[in-house]
């Protein structure tokens, strides 16, 4: 929670930055399984947040009723939590991330860039470079996931699909099968274009995660 306070000129309403965000995050985490370790961390965070608010109100010489409605609602939610009644599960992750909440900025864009590389790579005989690029991205992604103890369930569905795609085609034999499939598909589209000139178009096929797109 941000340690800052905003008080309007009329001094009737106090807004505490970050309190609503803290309450929302805690509510989300409590909606899923919690490890005993994570429950203890949350208890400590909530206790500190409430203490900070109490200190601010005491210094301002006022009460909880002076808080802006969203902050007041968040404070009351946090202050009524009974962590002793929250069941813990040792099978639950301890990093506090809700299921389906983790994604990586730029991952989709990186994948689209790799798919675009296939078009140029096939033309210029640089498929080996594309494969190394896939391996590099897959290794980096797996390193981050291991380092942050992220479980598959915590990844968003698109992130899981891209992760699986990278891991699968980072294996050399799968990549070569992929290239072979591209050649076959390209030949089919070329033949179709020659058979029907009025519908000619670019004939490079690219197979992405859970989808096939034709440029």
Secondary structure, DSSP 8 states (H G I E B T S, - for coil): ----EEE-TTSS-EEETTHHHHHHHHHHHHTS---HHHHHHHHHHHHHHHHHHHHHHHHHT--GGGB-HHHHHHHHHHHT--GGGS---TTS-SS---TT-B--TTHHHHHHHHHHHHHHHHHHT-HHHHHHHHHHHHHHHHHHHHHTT--GGGB-HHHHHHHHHHHHHTSHHHHHHHHHHHHHHHHHHHHHHHH-GGG-----EEEETTEEEE-
